[in-house]
Amino acid sequence: MFFCHSLKSLLFNANKTVNIFQYFTLICLFIIIGARMSSSKKYPDTLEGFGYGFNDEGKLRKIDEKTKKVGNEPFQFQISSKHAENQEHYEAIGEVITEEVYKLLEAKGLYRLYVPDDIPKEEASFVFSTKEKLDNPKKLMVLIHGSGVVRAGQWARSLIINDCLNAGTQLPYIERAVKENYEVLIMNTNLNSVMKDGKRKDIKGSETPTKHADTVWKKFVIDSNPESVAIVAHSYGGVVTVDLANRYPTFFKEKVFAVGFTDSVHYHNVPQYLQEISRNWVTSSEPLDTPMKTRTNDVPCFSAGHNKHEYTSWSCIQALFKFFATQYEKHTDLENPSKKVKTDL
């Protein structure tokens, strides 16, 4: 009622010289605003509330109404004849997926560490770590996701919903890293603001992905004094990583022994020392780890063994960890030249 009255009033009082195009634009604007105002549907805040759950294979499936157990029917995007409603429902379930992944990380024994830690938790950003306090780790692996809606623990939300947890989350990386004696730190570069008093407020030190990474790098990486560091960075996470390397070149040269980019979108002109310790597994129909064409002054490119961007982290995991093992051996040889001398005798 208020919407209709406002539209009539505005049109009535508009200058009579306004042309028909301006009237049309004005009407369209009100239609959009009205649609947004009317789209106030309350969605569930749990996966079960949406009628879904993960089965033993980590696949999202509908909960059977009779048995109340996770069944065999996959996620259904189309629940309405209106695309906007379908998309809104998809995004709402995506928000719940984020919380589910956080729970899975904590169930694996990871700690949620807040940053900054001197303000109320609900106003802060946070990361996850295998240790409550990282202290001189022998090997530290840092995971950095891409841009958009993904949060800590995720590579691709669409894969979590439409494929499985292994394909879309960072859980396989965490499990493999722990088996290979890494401590793990998971960044949350897209958590840049929170709602406070009905308004969106930037989080101090995490206003942008690069600022978040810088804050986390100083507080949890540099301050923990690690012996060696490896980084896995997907998509825009590559931009974040190159930014860190440019900010902390000495630390990178001394401590970072390997960087695994997965279809990174970083700019070329990567520092030489970073090129030498990095690989970028890119989309390709070629077999996994096939050398690919690389731009000048860029990270060497290899096939991720998959032609879809969102799958690259999952599809290249074997090659990436093999590369890290080789790089770590080189790194320790440089730190302990006596090892090489003994073998040469």
Sine and cosine of phi, psi and omega as CSV:
sin_phi,cos_phi,sin_psi,cos_psi,sin_omega,cos_omega
0.00,0.00,-0.75,0.66,0.01,-1.00
-0.89,0.45,-0.64,0.77,-0.01,-1.00
-0.88,0.48,-0.74,0.67,-0.01,-1.00
-0.89,0.45,-0.69,0.73,-0.01,-1.00
-0.89,0.46,-0.67,0.74,-0.01,-1.00
-0.90,0.43,-0.66,0.75,0.00,-1.00
-0.89,0.45,-0.73,0.68,0.00,-1.00
-0.88,0.48,-0.68,0.73,-0.03,-1.00
-0.89,0.45,-0.69,0.72,-0.04,-1.00
-0.92,0.39,-0.66,0.75,0.01,-1.00
-0.92,0.40,-0.62,0.78,-0.01,-1.00
-0.91,0.42,-0.63,0.77,-0.07,-1.00
-1.00,0.01,-0.06,1.00,-0.02,-1.00
-0.92,0.40,0.49,-0.87,0.03,-1.00
-0.86,0.52,0.72,-0.69,-0.09,-1.00
-0.93,0.38,-0.23,0.97,0.01,-1.00
-1.00,0.09,-0.08,1.00,0.01,-1.00
-0.89,0.45,0.75,-0.66,-0.05,-1.00
-0.99,0.15,0.15,-0.99,-0.10,-0.99
-0.90,0.44,-0.54,0.84,0.01,-1.00
-0.90,0.44,-0.65,0.76,0.00,-1.00
-0.92,0.39,-0.61,0.79,0.08,-1.00
-0.88,0.47,-0.70,0.72,-0.03,-1.00
-0.89,0.46,-0.69,0.73,0.02,-1.00
-0.88,0.48,-0.67,0.74,-0.01,-1.00
-0.89,0.46,-0.69,0.73,0.00,-1.00
-0.90,0.44,-0.69,0.73,0.02,-1.00
-0.87,0.50,-0.65,0.76,0.01,-1.00
-0.87,0.49,-0.70,0.71,0.00,-1.00
-0.92,0.40,-0.58,0.82,0.03,-1.00
-0.89,0.45,-0.69,0.72,0.01,-1.00
-0.89,0.45,-0.73,0.68,0.00,-1.00
-0.88,0.47,-0.68,0.73,0.00,-1.00
-0.89,0.45,-0.63,0.77,0.01,-1.00
-0.90,0.44,-0.65,0.76,0.01,-1.00
-0.92,0.38,-0.63,0.78,0.00,-1.00
-0.92,0.40,-0.58,0.81,-0.04,-1.00
-0.99,0.17,-0.29,0.96,-0.01,-1.00
-1.00,0.09,0.96,0.30,-0.04,-1.00
-0.86,-0.51,0.54,0.84,-0.03,-1.00
-0.90,0.44,0.70,-0.72,0.02,-1.00
-1.00,0.01,0.86,-0.51,0.00,-1.00
-0.98,-0.20,0.40,-0.92,0.05,-1.00
-0.88,0.47,0.38,-0.93,0.03,-1.00
-0.94,-0.35,0.25,0.97,0.09,-1.00
-0.72,-0.70,0.39,-0.92,0.03,-1.00
-0.90,0.43,-0.64,0.77,0.03,-1.00
-0.89,0.46,-0.56,0.83,0.02,-1.00
-0.89,0.46,-0.50,0.87,0.06,-1.00
-0.99,0.13,-0.15,0.99,-0.02,-1.00
1.00,0.07,0.43,0.90,-0.02,-1.00
-0.78,-0.62,0.28,-0.96,0.10,-0.99
-0.30,-0.95,0.23,-0.97,0.05,-1.00
-1.00,-0.09,0.72,-0.70,0.06,-1.00
-0.99,0.11,-0.09,-1.00,-0.07,-1.00
-0.91,0.42,-0.33,0.94,0.03,-1.00
-1.00,-0.05,0.09,1.00,0.00,-1.00
0.97,0.24,0.37,0.93,0.00,-1.00
-0.98,-0.19,0.68,-0.73,0.00,-1.00
-0.96,0.26,0.84,-0.54,-0.03,-1.00
-0.68,-0.73,0.43,-0.90,0.03,-1.00
-0.93,0.36,0.57,-0.82,0.08,-1.00
-0.99,0.15,0.80,-0.60,0.00,-1.00
-0.91,0.42,0.80,-0.60,-0.07,-1.00
-0.90,0.43,-0.51,0.86,-0.03,-1.00
-0.99,0.16,-0.78,0.63,-0.08,-1.00
-1.00,0.08,-0.31,0.95,-0.06,-1.00
0.90,0.44,0.37,0.93,0.04,-1.00
-0.91,-0.42,0.34,-0.94,0.02,-1.00
-0.90,0.43,0.81,-0.59,-0.05,-1.00
-0.99,-0.15,-0.58,-0.82,-0.08,-1.00
-0.92,-0.40,-0.12,0.99,-0.08,-1.00
-0.99,0.15,0.83,-0.56,-0.04,-1.00
-0.96,0.29,0.03,-1.00,0.00,-1.00
-0.87,0.49,0.68,-0.74,0.01,-1.00
-0.93,-0.36,0.94,-0.35,-0.02,-1.00
-0.95,0.31,-0.72,0.70,-0.09,-1.00
-0.99,0.10,0.96,-0.26,0.05,-1.00
-0.90,-0.43,-0.04,1.00,-0.06,-1.00
-0.50,-0.87,0.32,-0.95,0.08,-1.00
-0.98,0.20,-0.18,0.98,-0.01,-1.00
-0.98,-0.18,0.85,-0.53,-0.04,-1.00
-0.87,0.50,-0.63,0.78,-0.03,-1.00
-0.87,0.50,-0.63,0.77,0.01,-1.00
-0.93,0.35,-0.63,0.78,0.05,-1.00
-0.88,0.47,-0.70,0.71,-0.01,-1.00
-0.91,0.40,-0.65,0.76,0.01,-1.00
-0.89,0.45,-0.66,0.75,0.04,-1.00
-0.90,0.44,-0.68,0.73,0.01,-1.00
-0.88,0.48,-0.71,0.70,0.00,-1.00
-0.92,0.39,-0.57,0.82,0.02,-1.00
-0.92,0.40,-0.67,0.74,0.03,-1.00
-0.94,0.35,-0.48,0.88,0.07,-1.00
-0.89,0.45,-0.62,0.78,0.04,-1.00
-0.90,0.44,-0.61,0.79,0.04,-1.00
-0.93,0.36,-0.60,0.80,0.05,-1.00
-0.85,0.52,-0.65,0.76,0.03,-1.00
-0.82,0.57,-0.74,0.68,0.01,-1.00
-0.92,0.40,-0.58,0.81,0.03,-1.00
-0.89,0.45,-0.66,0.75,0.01,-1.00
-0.92,0.40,-0.65,0.76,0.08,-1.00
-0.83,0.56,-0.69,0.72,0.01,-1.00
-0.89,0.45,-0.63,0.77,0.02,-1.00
-0.90,0.43,-0.64,0.77,0.04,-1.00
-0.88,0.47,-0.71,0.70,-0.01,-1.00
-0.93,0.37,-0.55,0.84,0.06,-1.00
-0.92,0.40,-0.44,0.90,0.05,-1.00
-0.99,0.14,0.00,1.00,0.05,-1.00
1.00,-0.09,0.15,0.99,0.03,-1.00
-0.99,0.16,0.48,-0.88,-0.03,-1.00
-0.98,-0.20,0.64,-0.77,0.10,-1.00
-1.00,-0.01,0.89,-0.45,-0.05,-1.00
-0.93,-0.37,0.83,-0.56,-0.10,-1.00
-1.00,0.03,0.55,-0.84,0.01,-1.00
-0.55,-0.83,0.84,-0.54,-0.09,1.00
-0.94,0.34,0.33,-0.95,-0.06,-1.00
-0.98,-0.20,0.18,0.98,-0.02,-1.00
-0.93,-0.36,0.31,0.95,0.06,-1.00
-0.77,-0.64,0.24,-0.97,0.04,-1.00
-0.81,0.58,0.64,-0.77,-0.07,-1.00
-0.83,0.56,-0.59,0.80,-0.04,-1.00
-0.94,0.35,-0.17,0.98,0.02,-1.00
-0.96,-0.27,-0.01,1.00,-0.10,-1.00
-0.96,-0.28,0.26,-0.97,0.20,-0.98
-1.00,0.00,0.03,-1.00,0.04,-1.00
-0.37,-0.93,0.32,-0.95,0.06,-1.00
-0.78,-0.62,0.04,-1.00,0.08,-1.00
-0.83,-0.56,0.55,-0.84,-0.03,-1.00
-0.56,-0.83,0.50,-0.86,0.06,-1.00
-0.96,0.29,-0.23,0.97,0.05,-1.00
-0.81,-0.58,0.60,-0.80,0.04,-1.00
-0.92,0.40,-0.53,0.85,0.10,-1.00
-0.64,-0.77,0.93,-0.36,0.04,-1.00
-0.95,0.32,0.79,-0.62,-0.06,-1.00
-0.63,-0.77,0.98,-0.22,0.04,-1.00
0.78,0.63,0.78,0.63,0.01,-1.00
-0.90,0.43,0.61,-0.79,0.01,-1.00
-0.93,0.37,-0.71,0.70,0.06,-1.00
-0.72,-0.69,0.82,-0.57,0.01,-1.00
-0.86,-0.51,0.79,-0.61,0.08,-1.00
-0.94,-0.33,0.78,-0.63,0.01,-1.00
-0.94,-0.34,0.81,-0.59,0.01,-1.00
-0.96,-0.28,0.77,-0.63,-0.04,-1.00
-0.77,-0.63,0.91,-0.41,-0.01,-1.00
-0.98,0.21,-0.03,-1.00,0.00,-1.00
-1.00,0.03,-0.36,-0.93,-0.06,-1.00
-1.00,-0.03,0.03,-1.00,0.11,-0.99
1.00,-0.06,-0.66,-0.75,-0.13,-0.99
-1.00,0.06,-0.22,0.98,-0.05,-1.00
-0.92,0.40,0.51,-0.86,0.03,-1.00
-0.78,-0.62,-0.04,-1.00,-0.02,-1.00
-0.76,0.65,0.73,-0.68,0.02,-1.00
1.00,-0.07,-0.12,0.99,-0.05,-1.00
-0.90,-0.44,0.60,-0.80,0.25,-0.97
-0.98,-0.18,-0.71,0.71,-0.06,-1.00
-0.50,-0.87,0.91,-0.42,0.00,-1.00
-0.88,0.47,-0.61,0.79,-0.04,-1.00
-0.87,0.49,-0.57,0.82,0.01,-1.00
-0.96,0.28,-0.57,0.82,0.05,-1.00
-0.88,0.48,-0.66,0.75,-0.04,-1.00
-0.98,0.22,-0.68,0.73,-0.16,-0.99
-0.97,-0.23,-0.23,0.97,0.03,-1.00
-0.86,-0.51,-1.00,-0.01,0.01,-1.00
-0.28,-0.96,0.18,-0.98,-0.02,-1.00
-0.89,0.45,-0.64,0.77,-0.02,-1.00
-0.88,0.48,-0.65,0.76,-0.03,-1.00
-0.95,0.30,-0.59,0.81,-0.15,-0.99
-0.98,-0.21,-0.28,0.96,-0.03,-1.00
-0.96,-0.30,0.11,-0.99,0.03,-1.00
-1.00,-0.02,0.08,1.00,-0.05,-1.00
-0.83,0.56,-0.70,0.72,0.03,-1.00
-0.88,0.48,-0.58,0.82,0.04,-1.00
-0.92,0.39,-0.68,0.73,-0.02,-1.00
-0.89,0.45,-0.73,0.68,-0.02,-1.00
-0.89,0.45,-0.69,0.72,0.01,-1.00
-0.92,0.40,-0.67,0.74,-0.01,-1.00
-0.88,0.47,-0.70,0.71,0.01,-1.00
-0.88,0.47,-0.65,0.76,0.03,-1.00
-0.88,0.47,-0.51,0.86,-0.02,-1.00
-0.99,-0.12,0.36,0.93,0.15,-0.99
0.92,0.39,0.52,0.85,0.15,-0.99
-1.00,-0.04,0.53,-0.85,0.38,-0.93
-1.00,0.04,0.49,-0.87,-0.09,-1.00
-0.81,-0.58,0.70,-0.72,0.08,-1.00
-0.84,-0.55,0.80,-0.60,-0.07,-1.00
-0.92,-0.39,0.90,-0.43,0.01,-1.00
-0.97,0.24,0.28,-0.96,-0.04,-1.00
-0.69,-0.72,0.85,0.52,-0.25,-0.97
-0.92,0.40,-0.28,0.96,0.00,-1.00
-1.00,-0.09,-0.03,1.00,0.06,-1.00
-1.00,0.01,1.00,0.05,-0.15,-0.99
-0.94,-0.34,-0.22,0.97,-0.04,-1.00
-0.47,-0.88,0.30,-0.95,0.03,-1.00
-0.68,-0.73,0.31,-0.95,0.08,-1.00
-1.00,0.04,0.78,-0.63,0.06,-1.00
-0.64,-0.77,0.82,-0.57,-0.02,-1.00
0.81,0.59,0.64,0.77,0.05,-1.00
0.98,0.22,0.11,0.99,-0.01,-1.00
-0.82,-0.58,0.51,-0.86,0.05,-1.00
-0.98,0.19,0.81,-0.59,-0.06,-1.00
-0.82,-0.57,0.76,-0.65,0.05,-1.00
-0.90,0.43,0.57,-0.82,0.06,-1.00
-1.00,0.01,0.81,-0.59,-0.03,-1.00
-0.85,0.53,0.82,-0.57,0.01,-1.00
1.00,0.08,-0.10,1.00,0.02,-1.00
-0.74,-0.67,0.46,0.89,-0.09,-1.00
-0.88,0.48,-0.47,0.88,0.03,-1.00
-0.67,-0.74,0.25,-0.97,0.04,-1.00
-0.84,0.55,-0.68,0.74,-0.02,-1.00
-0.94,0.34,-0.57,0.82,0.05,-1.00
-0.93,0.37,-0.65,0.76,0.06,-1.00
-0.86,0.51,-0.75,0.67,-0.03,-1.00
-0.88,0.47,-0.65,0.76,0.02,-1.00
-0.89,0.46,-0.72,0.70,0.01,-1.00
-0.88,0.48,-0.73,0.68,-0.02,-1.00
-0.92,0.40,-0.65,0.76,-0.02,-1.00
-0.87,0.49,-0.71,0.70,0.01,-1.00
-0.92,0.39,-0.71,0.70,-0.13,-0.99
-0.97,0.24,-0.65,0.76,-0.14,-0.99
-0.95,-0.33,-0.39,0.92,-0.01,-1.00
-0.99,-0.13,-0.90,0.43,-0.03,-1.00
-0.86,0.51,-0.72,0.70,-0.05,-1.00
-0.92,0.39,-0.35,0.94,0.02,-1.00
-0.99,0.11,-0.15,0.99,0.03,-1.00
0.79,0.62,0.87,0.50,-0.01,-1.00
-0.95,0.31,0.47,-0.88,0.09,-1.00
-0.96,0.27,-0.62,0.78,-0.02,-1.00
-0.45,-0.89,0.48,-0.88,-0.09,-1.00
-0.70,-0.71,0.66,-0.75,0.15,-0.99
-0.82,-0.57,0.52,-0.86,-0.04,-1.00
-0.79,-0.61,0.69,-0.73,0.19,-0.98
-0.90,-0.44,0.83,-0.56,-0.09,-1.00
-0.73,-0.69,0.85,-0.53,-0.01,-1.00
-0.98,-0.21,0.69,-0.72,0.14,-0.99
0.80,0.60,-0.88,-0.48,-0.01,-1.00
-0.91,0.41,-0.30,0.95,0.11,-0.99
-0.86,0.52,-0.41,0.91,0.07,-1.00
-0.93,0.38,-0.63,0.78,0.07,-1.00
-0.88,0.47,-0.70,0.72,0.01,-1.00
-0.88,0.48,-0.67,0.74,-0.03,-1.00
-0.92,0.40,-0.71,0.70,0.02,-1.00
-0.89,0.45,-0.60,0.80,0.06,-1.00
-0.88,0.48,-0.68,0.73,0.03,-1.00
-0.89,0.45,-0.66,0.75,0.00,-1.00
-0.89,0.46,-0.61,0.79,0.03,-1.00
-0.95,0.32,-0.50,0.87,0.03,-1.00
-0.98,0.22,-0.57,0.82,-0.12,-0.99
-0.78,-0.63,0.87,0.50,-0.07,-1.00
-0.88,0.48,-0.65,0.76,-0.02,-1.00
-0.90,0.43,-0.72,0.70,0.01,-1.00
-0.87,0.49,-0.70,0.71,-0.01,-1.00
-0.89,0.46,-0.69,0.72,-0.02,-1.00
-0.90,0.44,-0.57,0.82,-0.07,-1.00
-1.00,0.05,-0.58,0.82,-0.20,-0.98
-0.92,-0.39,-0.57,0.82,-0.11,-0.99
-0.99,0.11,0.91,-0.41,-0.07,-1.00
-0.99,-0.15,-0.28,0.96,0.00,-1.00
-0.35,-0.94,0.60,-0.80,0.13,-0.99
-0.76,-0.65,0.82,-0.57,0.07,-1.00
-0.95,-0.31,0.97,-0.25,0.08,-1.00
-1.00,0.05,0.64,-0.77,0.09,-1.00
-0.87,-0.50,0.97,-0.26,-0.06,-1.00
0.75,0.67,0.77,0.64,-0.04,-1.00
-0.93,0.38,0.51,-0.86,0.03,-1.00
-0.94,-0.34,0.39,0.92,0.01,-1.00
-0.91,0.41,0.35,-0.94,0.07,-1.00
-0.98,0.22,0.39,-0.92,0.07,-1.00
-0.97,0.23,-0.23,-0.97,-0.18,-0.98
0.91,0.42,0.71,0.70,0.06,-1.00
-0.98,0.21,0.66,-0.75,0.02,-1.00
-0.79,0.62,0.60,-0.80,-0.07,-1.00
-0.83,0.56,-0.70,0.72,-0.03,-1.00
-0.89,0.45,-0.51,0.86,0.02,-1.00
-0.97,0.26,-0.60,0.80,0.06,-1.00
-0.86,0.52,-0.62,0.79,-0.10,-0.99
-0.95,0.31,-0.36,0.93,-0.05,-1.00
-0.92,-0.40,0.19,0.98,-0.14,-0.99
-0.81,-0.58,0.37,-0.93,0.20,-0.98
-0.64,-0.77,0.53,-0.85,0.05,-1.00
-0.87,-0.49,0.94,-0.33,0.03,-1.00
-1.00,0.08,0.93,-0.38,-0.16,-0.99
-0.95,-0.32,0.27,-0.96,0.03,-1.00
-0.88,0.47,0.72,-0.69,-0.01,-1.00
-0.16,-0.99,0.51,-0.86,0.09,-1.00
-1.00,0.02,-0.03,1.00,0.06,-1.00
-0.95,0.32,0.37,-0.93,0.03,-1.00
-0.85,0.53,0.46,-0.89,0.00,-1.00
-0.79,0.62,0.72,-0.70,0.08,-1.00
0.97,0.25,0.19,0.98,0.11,-0.99
-0.94,0.35,0.78,-0.62,0.04,-1.00
-0.87,0.50,0.68,-0.73,-0.03,-1.00
-0.88,-0.48,0.23,-0.97,0.03,-1.00
-0.89,0.46,0.73,-0.68,-0.05,-1.00
-0.84,-0.54,0.67,-0.74,0.04,-1.00
-0.93,0.36,0.36,-0.93,0.07,-1.00
-0.89,0.46,0.63,-0.78,0.02,-1.00
0.84,0.53,0.65,0.76,0.00,-1.00
-0.74,-0.67,0.15,-0.99,0.03,-1.00
-0.94,0.34,0.70,-0.71,0.04,-1.00
-0.83,0.55,0.73,-0.69,-0.05,-1.00
-0.98,-0.22,0.64,-0.77,0.04,-1.00
-0.70,-0.72,0.42,-0.91,-0.01,-1.00
-0.93,0.36,0.71,-0.70,0.09,-1.00
-0.99,0.13,-0.08,1.00,0.01,-1.00
0.98,0.22,0.27,0.96,0.02,-1.00
-0.47,-0.88,0.59,-0.81,-0.06,-1.00
-0.99,-0.13,0.17,0.99,0.07,-1.00
-0.92,-0.40,0.77,-0.64,-0.08,-1.00
-0.78,0.62,-0.74,0.67,-0.13,-0.99
-0.93,0.38,-0.31,0.95,-0.02,-1.00
-1.00,0.00,-0.16,0.99,-0.20,-0.98
-0.87,0.49,-0.63,0.78,-0.01,-1.00
-0.89,0.45,-0.68,0.74,-0.01,-1.00
-0.94,0.34,-0.66,0.75,-0.12,-0.99
-0.96,0.27,-0.40,0.92,-0.07,-1.00
-0.98,-0.21,0.13,0.99,-0.16,-0.99
-0.84,0.55,-0.64,0.77,-0.03,-1.00
-0.91,0.42,-0.73,0.69,-0.01,-1.00
-0.91,0.42,-0.62,0.78,-0.03,-1.00
-0.90,0.43,-0.73,0.68,-0.01,-1.00
-0.93,0.37,-0.53,0.85,0.08,-1.00
-0.90,0.43,-0.69,0.72,0.05,-1.00
-0.88,0.48,-0.69,0.72,0.01,-1.00
-0.88,0.48,-0.65,0.76,0.00,-1.00
-0.89,0.46,-0.67,0.74,0.03,-1.00
-0.91,0.42,-0.69,0.72,0.00,-1.00
-0.91,0.42,-0.61,0.79,0.00,-1.00
-0.91,0.41,-0.62,0.78,0.04,-1.00
-0.90,0.44,-0.68,0.74,0.06,-1.00
-0.88,0.47,-0.68,0.74,-0.03,-1.00
-0.89,0.46,-0.71,0.71,-0.01,-1.00
-0.94,0.33,-0.52,0.85,0.07,-1.00
-0.90,0.43,-0.63,0.77,0.02,-1.00
-0.93,0.38,-0.58,0.82,0.01,-1.00
-0.96,0.27,-0.44,0.90,-0.02,-1.00
-0.81,-0.58,0.96,0.29,-0.05,-1.00
-0.86,0.51,-0.39,0.92,-0.01,-1.00
-0.88,0.47,-0.49,0.87,0.03,-1.00
-0.87,0.49,-0.69,0.72,-0.04,-1.00
-0.94,0.34,-0.62,0.78,0.00,-1.00
-0.87,0.50,-0.70,0.72,-0.03,-1.00
-0.90,0.44,-0.63,0.78,-0.02,-1.00
-0.95,0.31,-0.46,0.89,-0.03,-1.00
-0.98,0.18,-0.33,0.94,-0.06,-1.00
-0.94,0.34,0.00,0.00,0.00,0.00
